[in-house]
Amino acid sequence: MEFKNISTEFPVIAWWSGGVTSAVACKIAIDLFGADKVVLIFIDTHNEDQDTYRFKQDCEKWYGKYIETAFRADYKNIKEVWYKFFSLNVATGAICSSELKRDLRIKILGERNYSYNIFGFDIDEPKRAKAMAKNYPEASPLFLLLMKGLSKQDCIKLLNSEGIDTPRSYKLGLNNNNCLQTGCVQGGIGYWQLMRTLFPEKFNEMARIEHDLTNLKGKPVTMLKDQSKNGGLVFLLPHPDYPLIKDISMMKGRSPKPLTDCNGFCGLNDLDTKNKTENEINYETT
């Protein structure tokens, strides 16, 4: 696809999230606008898998350009966010994504001049891209993967063809590279069933956090929800004070479903029908 008469009076900001789609979107932006016109930014939760930083270095070599790193210095770790709000998810998405990524991204954009922002929504996410453009028009977003008709699998193939090893999370059977130090609170039932097998210590720690937040809040705080008839909330492990609430061992096995690479976007679904993964998530209203 040809692009003509695109003004770049100010730099173009391309957001690198640690996932394969944003990585390829950043490269397309560099090829399109020129390396000197593109600023690459990674918002670090300090909850990412160590292999993400290896992937970042490989991408920097591929781009011939450094990726800036930003982070919220007022939080020591992601757990502080969960305990501050006694919550894992809210109606607009994961509280950690909003606090650690979305709010910081908005702050950064308020402090800089820019022509466009590049986001890694792929060909399977047109409604998310439309919601992004609708909700944040001031960002002047461009969705280069959509424009080129590239899927997440296309991005993986392209990276492999360039000799770049994708983050290990994809090889483990996960469909995103989000917050693997603890596991992603937006992952869904299939994701957490797999996490229980791959990383039982992470699974057990997140189950402990669910119980702890539940005790502190005085009502159930879970990541998951059973959408079947007469379903309801689902704990990772049984909570002794809520014996009628299911735990994940009672749920049928299922495959992890794709979620968008986390860059503060997990609430961008107001124009979309929620997929099965999203329907498994406990969207709290308060």
N, C-alpha and C positions, 0 to 999 in steps of 0.2 A: 504494500500500500504506500502511495506517495503522500508526503505531507508538504504543503506549500503555504507560504505566507504565515508561518508561525513565529510570532514575535518572541524573542528571548532577550529583551532588554536587560532583564535580571536573570539570575541563575535559575535553572530548573532543579527542584529538589526531588530526588528519588529515594523512596523509603525502603531500606533493606531490613527485612524482618527476621532473617535466619532460615526462611523456607525457600524452596526451589522456585516458586513462582515470582517472588519479589526479586530473587537473584537474577533471573532472566530478564525481568522488566527493567532492572537497573542497567543491564548490558545493552538492551535495545535503546534505552534513553541515551547512553553514551554514544552509541553508533549513530543515532539520529541527530543529536544536538552538538556532539563534540565533548570530549572529556573536560575541557576548560569551562564549559557551560553547565555542567551537572555537579551538584553537591549530593553526595551519598550520606544518608544518616541511618544509624542503627540505634533504636531505643532498647537499652539493655535492662531487663528485669532483675538481673543477677540471679535468675532462677533457670538459666538455660543449661542444656547439656554441654559438657566441655567440648564435644565434637563440633558444636556450633561455631566455636572460635577458630577451630581448624578450617571449617568451611568458609568462614569470613576471610581468613588469610588467603585461601585458594581463590576466592572471588576477587580479592584485591589485586592479586597477580594477573588474573584474567582481565580485569578492567584497566589495569595500569593506573590505578587510582585508589587513594585511601578512603576508607569508610569511617566517617565521624561516628563517635559513640556518645550518646546522651543517656542520663539516668536520673531518677529521683533520689537525691542525696538525703532527703528527710525520712526515708524508709531504709532500715538495715536489710530487710529481706521481705519476701512476698507474704510471709505469714503475718507480719505486722499489719498488713492491709486487711487481711481476713479478720484478725482479732480487733482491729479498730472499729470495723463495721459489724462485727458478729455475723458475717455473711460470706458466702462463696459466690453466689450469683444473684443478680437483681434483674428486673424486667428488661433493662436495656443491655444486658450482657454481664460478663464476669466483672465483679468489682475490682479485681486486680488489674484487668485489662484497662478499665476506665482510669483508675488511679495512676498506674505506672506507665501507661502508654498514651492513651487518648489525650488526657489532660496535658501531658508534657508535649505531645505533638502540637496541640493547639497553642501552647505557650511559645514554642519555638517559632511557629509560623507568625505569631504576633510580633516577634522581634526581628524578623528578616524580611527583606524584599525578595520576591520570587515571581517568575512568570507562570510556572506550572508546577504541579505536584504529580509524581508518578507513583501509582499504586499497583500492586501485583494481583489484581483480580483477573482470573483466567476466563476462558470461553464458557465455562460452566457456571459463572457467577454474574451474569448480566444484570440481574435484579439488585444484587448487592452493590454493583457499580452505580446503577441508577440511583439507589438510595443514598450512596455516598455523594453523588453530584447534587442531589436534591437537598440533603441535610447540611452539606458543607460547600456551597457554591463559591465561597470566598477562597477556597483552596485551588480553584481552577484545575481540577483533577483531570489527568489523562490516563487512560487504561490501555496501555500498549499491547498487552497480551490479547485483550479482546479485539483490538484493531487488527491484529495479525492472526486471530483465530487459533491461539495456542491454549492447550489444556495443561493441567499439571503433569500428566504423563509426557506430553511433548517437551515440557521444560526439563524433566528428568533425562530424557533422551538427548536433548541438546547439551546439557551439562556433561553427561557421560561422553559425548562425542568430542568435547573439549578437554577430556582427561580429568574432569573434576568429579571427585567422589561426592555423592550426595550425603547429607547428614545421616547418621546411623539410625535415627528414628524411623526413617522410611524403610530401611532394611529389616527393622524389627517388626514391621507390619503395621506401624502407626501411619496415619495419613496427614500428619502435620508435624512440625518440629517445634512445638510450643512447650516451654516450661518443663522439660523432662526431669529436672532435679526433683520435683515433687510429683509431676504428672499434671495434666491440664484439667482444670475444673470444668471445662466445657466439653470434655471428651466424649461423654455419653456412656451407656451401659457396655457396649461392645469394647470400647477403649479401656474401660476399667476392668473388665474381665480379662483382657490381655495383659494389662498392667499387673494384675494379681499373679499371673503366671511368670511374667518377665522380671518384675521387681517386687517381690512380696514385701520387702521392707518398706518400700515407698507406699505401697497399697495400705499396709497396716498403719503407717504414720498418718496418711490422709484420713483413714477411718478414725483414728484417735482424735484428729483435729475436728472432724464432723461431730463427734460426741462431745468434745470440749466446748465447741461453739454452741451446740445445742444446750448444754448445761448452763452456759453463761447467759444465753439469750432467753432461756426458759421455754423454748419451743423448738421443734425439730429444724435443724439446718442440714440439708443434704445437697449433693450435687446432682442427684438423679431422680427421675420420676418414671413410674410405670404408666404408660399411656393406654394399656389395655382396659377393658371394661372392669369397673370396680378396682382400678389400679390405685395409684397414690404415690407418695414419696418412697424412696428406696435408699436405705443406708448402705454403706459399703459392708459394715459388720453390724450385727444386731445391737440395738441400744437397750439396756435392761429396763429403762424407764418407759420405753415405747414398744412393748412387745407386739403390738398389732401392726407396726410398720414393717414392711418387707425389708430384707437385706439382699444384696446382689447374688448371694448363693441360691436364692429362690427364682432367679430370672433365667430364662432360656438363653443359651449361648448365641451370640451373634457377632458378626464381623464389625470392626471399627468403621465408622463412616467418615468421609472427609469433612473437615471444618476449614474455614479460611485461616490462612497464616495470621497469627496474632499480631496486630499493630494497632490495637484499640478499636477493632472493627466488629467484634463479635455481636454487637447489638444492631448491626445494620441489616435487619431483616424485615423492616416494616412494610416493604413492598413485595415480600416473597412469602410463599407458603412454606412453613417450617418443615424441614426434612425430618426424617425419623430420629436422627441424632439429636437435633435441637428439641424435639418433642420429648426426649428422655430427660431433659434438664429441668431442674426445679427453678423456674423463674419466679423469684420472690417479688412481691409488690412493694415491700417496705424494707 
